[in-house]
Amino acid sequence: MKKKLTISFFVMITLAACNTKEASIYWTDRTDNQIQRLDDANVKYEIREGEIWVREN
């Protein structure tokens, strides 16, 4: 029984670790001012087709 619990625990930890992709949400259109604000605040972001997307966290 203890062995099954241990295996289940490690499977759950492994599956949780594999889900590292963070969701992004649309923030605003790209401008130099907005990019500077995000850089100053150390916020991670992506630029997609002229739009700024920030991580949900």
JOGI-V879191 format. One record per residue. N is the residue number from 0. RES is the residue in one letter. OMEGA is omega in radians with two decimals (NA if undefined). D_CENTER is the distance of its C-alpha to the mean C-alpha in Angstrom with 2 decimals. Layout:
BEGIN
N|RES|OMEGA|D_CENTER + N|RES|OMEGA|D_CENTER
END
This chain:
BEGIN
0|M|-3.13|36.50 + 1|K|3.14|34.73 + 2|K|3.12|33.74 + 3|K|3.10|32.14 + 4|L|3.14|30.13 + 5|T|3.13|28.96 + 6|I|3.12|27.99 + 7|S|3.13|26.15 + 8|F|-3.13|24.23 + 9|F|3.08|23.18 + 10|V|3.13|22.23 + 11|M|3.13|19.95 + 12|I|-3.14|18.29 + 13|T|3.13|17.94 + 14|L|3.12|16.45 + 15|A|-3.14|13.85 + 16|A|-3.14|12.97 + 17|C|-3.11|12.73 + 18|N|-3.08|9.89 + 19|T|-3.13|7.11 + 20|K|3.14|5.51 + 21|E|3.12|2.52 + 22|A|3.09|5.14 + 23|S|3.10|6.59 + 24|I|3.13|9.96 + 25|Y|3.13|13.11 + 26|W|-3.11|14.41 + 27|T|3.02|17.68 + 28|D|-3.08|19.76 + 29|R|2.95|19.67 + 30|T|3.12|22.25 + 31|D|3.13|22.98 + 32|N|-3.14|23.09 + 33|Q|3.11|19.59 + 34|I|3.12|18.25 + 35|Q|3.11|20.40 + 36|R|3.14|19.17 + 37|L|3.11|15.49 + 38|D|3.13|16.72 + 39|D|-3.12|19.04 + 40|A|-3.12|16.46 + 41|N|3.10|14.13 + 42|V|3.11|11.24 + 43|K|-3.08|8.84 + 44|Y|3.03|9.58 + 45|E|3.04|10.87 + 46|I|-3.13|14.41 + 47|R|3.07|15.42 + 48|E|3.09|19.15 + 49|G|3.12|19.83 + 50|E|3.11|17.07 + 51|I|3.10|14.30 + 52|W|3.13|10.86 + 53|V|3.11|8.52 + 54|R|-3.04|5.03 + 55|E|-3.12|6.38 + 56|N|NA|6.62
END
